[in-house]
């Protein structure tokens, strides 16, 4: 994963949708489906900005 795919805000680590897809070996569309199914926790810092997945939810998903 590229360093631009990871950010930290207020002590919480987030990954871009693209970075999450790369980590899981799936498409960005599938990541968004998982977000919609609430299997991945996500946020958006600007109303028209990028979507980010929490590292905590990514680890939890991988542990299933």
N, C-alpha and C positions, 0 to 999 in steps of 0.2 A: 504494500500500500504506500502511496506517495505521501509525503509530509503535508501536502496541501489538502489531503483528504481528512485530516484530523485537526480539531480545534478544541480548546479548553475555555470554558466560560464558568466563572464562579466555582471553580474546583470540579466541574463536571466535564468529562471528556465526551466529545461528539464526533461522529464520522459522517461524511457526505453520503448521499445515496449511492453514488458511484463507488466510493471506497467500501461501503458495506456490501454492495453487490460483488465486488472483486473478492472480498474476504470470504463470502459465502459461496462463491462460484456460481452465482445466478445472475439474471438480468436485472437492470434497474426497475423494469416493469414489475418483476416478481417481488422485489424489495418493497415497492409501493403497495402491492397487494397485501403483503405481510403487515405493513404499517396500517392499512385500512382494516385488517382483521384484528388489530391490536396485539399482534404477536411481537411487534417491535415498537418501542416507545420512541417518539420523534418530536421534534420541535422546529419552529421556523422563527428566526430572530427578527426578520423584517417581513412586513405583510406581503411584499412581492419578492422576497428573497428565497434563497436555497433552503432545502429541507435537510435536516440533520437527524441522525439516529444516535441514541445514547449508547455509549460503550457498554454500560451495564446491561441494557436489554439485548445487545448483540451477544454478549457472553452468555446470558441466560438462554437465548435461542440456541446457541451452539451446544449448550449443556444438555439439551433435551434429548 
